[in-house]
Amino acid sequence: MPTIRLSLKQPALLFLLLLCSASMLFYWTRLPHTNPDGTNDPSLIKARTLTDLYPRWYGARELLIHHRDPYSADVTREIQLAYEGREQRFNYPLYVILFLAPTVGMQFHSAQIVFWWLLAAVTGVSLALWLSVIPIHLSLLARITLFAMVFSSVPVLQGLNLLQFGVLVAGLLSGAVVAVVAGHLFLAGMLLALATIKPPLALLAISWFAVWVSGDWRRRRPLLWGFAATLAVLILASECLVPGWILRYPGVLNVYTKHSDATPLVGVFLPYSLRWPAAVGGLLATALFCWRVRRQPASSPHFILAFAFVSTLTVLIIPTALSPYNHLLLLPAVPLILHHWTEFWSRGSLSRVVVSLLAGMAILPWLLAPLMTVGLLGPMRPWLLNVRLAPLYVSLLLPFAVLGILMLLAKEFPSITATNMAPVSSVSRTANK
């Protein structure tokens, strides 16, 4: 089955996108640490020296080296002192130490370097895996451009700068999807269990996998066994280290949520009275779509589309940080949209206009980056102080743009068959065994 060839071959367009990517990187490196009023806003601007890794690393070190409870008041107080009194604590499930154990004997600066390279590798491998599952013919220059656009995106830049575990969770979820497509269901369940280190980000994706398993229980149940067995081992092993942590963890998470003022992204753009109706409506619509396609094989486009929907919905309605780094969950939508781009373009003028507007909304941060770069090369003028965060703020529109394009794609899903989007042959053969 030949793959669909994109029209994204014009060298001028690709070089323009590469220029925008380079401008975004320069903009990010020159982005000031403070707002014009002198206050620090680490949730939207650049990471402080300790990054988001420190509370998790410090808690793991205290547990593994000094045998102290990372959820204890004493450890929490020490973490907050390091952050100059700002609310921070070890608020992840205890088994997150599995990822941190190799670094607890290092100096924190060295641990940061190791973790940065880990997250960067996870991002690159995730994109490469998605490009192997969703066939898109790209020239070498187009492939380089795509990777440059992803690595210069605000979600990736901020996730790496903050050393956010959400980047790792996005990679684990992507790995689970690719494992399912390849027919390795038990491995997919294991990866899903590991993704629960950030339960809010993994919740809807795990729910979709559970619905999909119910569509063919006899063949797909190894995924559930892999998930249950791995999660049980993680919980029981960590329970041996800190008895009773699993009973105290909901309270820890609740306290942290109150102090962090977690808000769903839809709450930023909708009045309070419409937030919950919009969230519930989106959840029901996505659940209905997932239920309709639950019997489809992993090699079908419906499986990937359903996962893209739940990932986008997670970013939009799950109460968590508003920062763009969670938008890395949208990564599977990128090759999916590119794959069907020529179909969108051939449906008529209205389709072209709508898709162009949504795509323009999605890439607006990159388009603004050259303008910001020109401004940052000179003295800090008053107008630049007011608009310097524009690429970060407009990046919050990305999930809405992706959702709009996915809705257009889902509208046509009865006519989409496995013949117009099939995984690469080697993966497909394994998945159909």
N, C-alpha and C positions, 0 to 999 in steps of 0.2 A: 504494500500500500504506500504510494508516494505521499510525501508530506506536502502540506500546502506551502507555497512559496509566497513570502511577503513581498510587497512592492517597496519595502524599506531598503532600497539598494543605492539610492542616489548619494554619492560621496559628499556632495555639498550639505545635504541634510544631516548626514551622520557626523560630519565634522562640526556642524553647528551644535549638535547635541553634545558632542565631546567638549566643545568650548563652554557650553552651559554647565557641564559637569565639573570642569576645571574651575569655573567661576564659583560654583557652589562650595568646592573644597577651600578655595581661597577665602571666600566669605565666612566660612565656618571657623577657619583658623584665626581670622581677624575679629570675630564677634566678641564684643566686650563682655566681661563677667558681670557687669552691673547695669542696672537700668539708668536712665537719665537722672532719676532722683537720688541715685546713689545706693539704692537697696539691691539686695541680692535675690534673684529668683531662680534657684537651681532647677525648679520643675520645668522651666521653659527655656532657660538660657544654657550656659555651659556647666559642666559638672564642677563641683568643688574638688579639692585635692583628694578627699577620701573616696569619692564616687559612691554609687549605690552598693558597691561590692563590700565595703568595709563592715557594716553590721553583720552580714552573713559570715564573712571571713573571720571576724573577731569572735563571734559566737562559736563557730566551728573550732577555732583554735583553743578557746577556753574549755570547750568540752573534751577535745581529744588530747590536749596536752596537760591541762590543769584540772580536768574532771569536774568542771563546774557546769551547772544547768544554764544553757544559753538564754532560757526564758526568764531567769530569775531577776529579781529587782536589782540586785547588785550589778549584774552584767549589763542590764538595761541602762542603769545609771552611768556606767563607765562608757557605754556607747554614746549616750547623749552628751556627756562631757567632751568627748572627742568632736562632736558636732556643735560645740558651744551652746549646749542646752536645747538645740532643736530636736523635735520629736523623731527619734529613730530607735529601732529595736530589732532584735532577731525575730522576724515575723513569718518565716517560711516554715513549712513542715520540716521536722528534724532531719529527715533523710536527705535534705539538700547537702548535708556534709559529705555525701558520696562524691559530689563534684568538687568539693573544696578541700578534701583531705590531703591531696598531694601538695597543696600550697601552704598548709598551716605551719610548716617548719621554715618557711621563707620569711624574709622581710616583706612588709606589705607592698612596698614599691615593686618588688620582684613578682609578687602574686598578681598585681595589676597587669604587668606586662604579659605574663602567661595567660591570664584570662582574656586580655584584649585579643591576643592571637587566636585563642580558642573560639571566641565569638566571631571574629572575622572569618575564620575557616568554616565555621558552621554556616554562616551566611552564604559564602561562596559555594559550598557543597550543596546547600539547599537549592540555590538557583540552578546549578548544574543538573541536579536530580529532576527538577521540574521540567527543564528543557529536554530531558531524556524521556519523560513520561508524556509530555504534550509535544507532538512533533512539529517543529517549525524550522524551515530551511533558512539559515542565516549565513551570510558571508562572514569571513573572519572579522572584517571591520565592523559589521553589524553586531556580531557577538561581543566584541570588545566594547562597543558603544553601550550595549544593554547592560553588561556588567558594570561599566563606568557609571551609568545612570543609577543603578541600584545602590552601588557603594557610595555614591555622592548624594543619595536621597537623605532627607532630614531624618526619617526613622532610623536608618542605619547609622548615620553620623552621630545622632544623639544616643542611640543604644550603645554604640561602642565607646562614646565619650563618657557615658555614665556607668559603663560596664553593667548593663541591665540584664538580669536573668531572663527577661522576656524574649531576648534574642535567642537564647538557648531553647526556650520552650517552643518558639516558632520553628526552630530547626528540628526539634524532636517530633513535632506534629507533622512536619513535611516528610520526615523520614518514615513515620508511621503510614502515611498515604502511599509513598513509593513502595514500602514493604508489602502493603496489601495488593497493590497492582502487580508486584512481582510474585505474588502467591505465598509470601512468608507471613502468614497470619499470626503465628505465635510471636514472632519478632515484633510485628506491628503492635500487638498488645503490650509487650514489654516497653516499647518506646512511649506508648500512651501513658503507662503507669509512671514512667520517669517524668513525663510532662506535667504531672500533678504537683511538681515543686512550686508551681504558681496556679493553684486550683481555679481562680476565676478565669484565667486565660484558656485553660484546657477544658472547662466544663461543657461548653456547647459542642466542641469537637468530639469529645468522648460520647456525648449523647447521640450525635449523628452516627458514630461507629456502632453504638448499641442498636440503633434503629436498623442500620444496614445488616448487622448480624442476624436480627430477627427475620429478615427477608429470606434467608436460607440457612436456618439454624444448623442443619446437619453438616453442611460444608464449611460454614464460617465460624463455628463455635470455638476453634482453636484461638481466635483472636481474644475472645472473652477469657479463656483459660490463661493465656499469656498475660493479660492485664491483671486478672485476679491474683495469679500466683506471684507476679513481680511485686504488686502493691502489698500483698501480705508479707512477703519477705522484707520489704523496705520498712513497713510499720513495725513488725515484730523485732527486727534487728535494732531499730532505733529505740524501741520500747525497752530493750535490754540496757541501752546506754542511759536513758532518762525515763525511768518508770512513770507512767501516768501522763506523759506529755500529750498524748492524743486526746485526753479528756480536757486538758487545759488549753489546747491550741485554738479552739473556736473563740474563747475569751480573748486570747492574745490578738487574733485576727480582728475581732470586733473593736478592741481598743485602738489598734493601729488605724482601722478604717475611719473611726470617728476623728482622730487627730489629723489624718491626711485629707479629710474632706473629699473623699472619693465621689466622683460625679460621672454619670454616663455622658458620652460625647453628645448625644442627642439633646441633653439638657443645656448645652451651650447655645444651641441655635433655635430651641423651641421654648415657649413659655412653660412655666411650671405645670399648668393644667393639662398640657398636651404631652408631657414627657412620658408618663406611664402608658397612656393610650397608644402612643407611637411605638413604644418598646414592646408592648403586648401584641400590637398588630403585626409588627415585624417578626416577632417570635412565632406567632401562629402561622403566618404566611410561609415562613421558612420551614416550620415543622410540617406543614401540609405538603410542601414540595418534597421534602425529604421522605415523607411517608409514601408519596406516589412513586418515587424512584428507588425505594428500598430493595426491590428485587433485582435491580440492574447489576450486572457484574462490575467488578472493579475496572475492567477494561473499557467500560462505556463512558461517554462524556458526562452522563448524568451524575456519576459518582464524584468526579472532580468538581463539577458545578455545584453540587450539594455541599461539598467541603468548603468551596470558596464562599458560598453563602453564609455558612455558620461562622467562618472566620471573620467575614465582614461584619456580621451581626454582633460578634463578640466585641469588636472594636467600638461599635456604635452604642450598645445598650448595657454592657457590663460595667457596673460602677467601679472604676479604677482610675489611675492617674490619667489626666487629660493630655499628657505629653505625647508627642508623635511617635515615640519609640515603639509603642504597642502596634503601630500600623504595619510593622513587619509581618504581622499575621496575614496581610493582604498579598504577600508575595505570590501565592499560587494563582491569583487572579491575573497577574501580569502576562505569563505565557498563554493563559487561556484566552484572554482578550486579544492578544496579538494573533493567535491562531485563527480566530473568527473575524479578524479585522476586514478582510476582503469581502466576507459575507455581509457585514454591516454596510460596507460601502456600495454594494451592489443592490441594496433594497430600495433605493430611490432617494430623492433629494431630502425628504424629511428625516430619514434615517441618518443620512450623512451629516445634516445640520446638528441633530441631537447628539450623535456620537462624537462629533468634532467638538461641541461645547463641553461635553463631559470629559473628553480627553484633554482639552485645553485646561479645564479646571484641575485635572490631575497633575499636569506637568507645569502648572503655574509657578511653583517654587523655583524650578530650574530656570524658567524664563525671566524671573525677577533677579536671579543671582548676578548676571552681568551688570545690571544697573547698580546693585548694591556694591559690587566690586569696584566699579568706577568711582562711586562715592567714597569708599573706604581708602582709596589710594591717595586722596587729598585730605585736607583738614576736616575735622568732624563738624559739619555744618548743621545748623538747627533743624533743617528739614530732614537730614539723614538720621538724626537722633529720633525723630518721630516715626520713621518708616523702617528703621534698620532691622526690626524683627518681623517684617512683612513675610519673608519666606517661611518662617516658623509658623506664623499664624495661619497663612493660607494653606499650609500643609494639612491643617485640620479638616480641610475640605476633601482630602483624598478619599476617605472611606465613603463619603456620599457619592462622589463621582464613580467609584468602583461599583457601589451598589446599584447606581442607575444603569450602568452598562450590563451588569449581571442580570438585572431585571429584563432588559431588552433581550438578552440571550435566553433567559428562562421562558420568555413569552413564546419563543419559537421552539422550545425543547421537544414537543411532540414530533417535530420534523427533523430533529437532530438524531442521527443514528450512529452506531459505532463505525459505520463505513466512512463517515466524514471526519471522524476524529478517533484514531486508534493509537495506542501507545506504540513505542518502537517494537519491532517484531520480536526481539528476544524476550522483552518483558511481557509482551502480550501472550506469547506461547506459554510462558510459565504460569501466568495468571489464569489461563483457561484450562490448565490441567485438572 
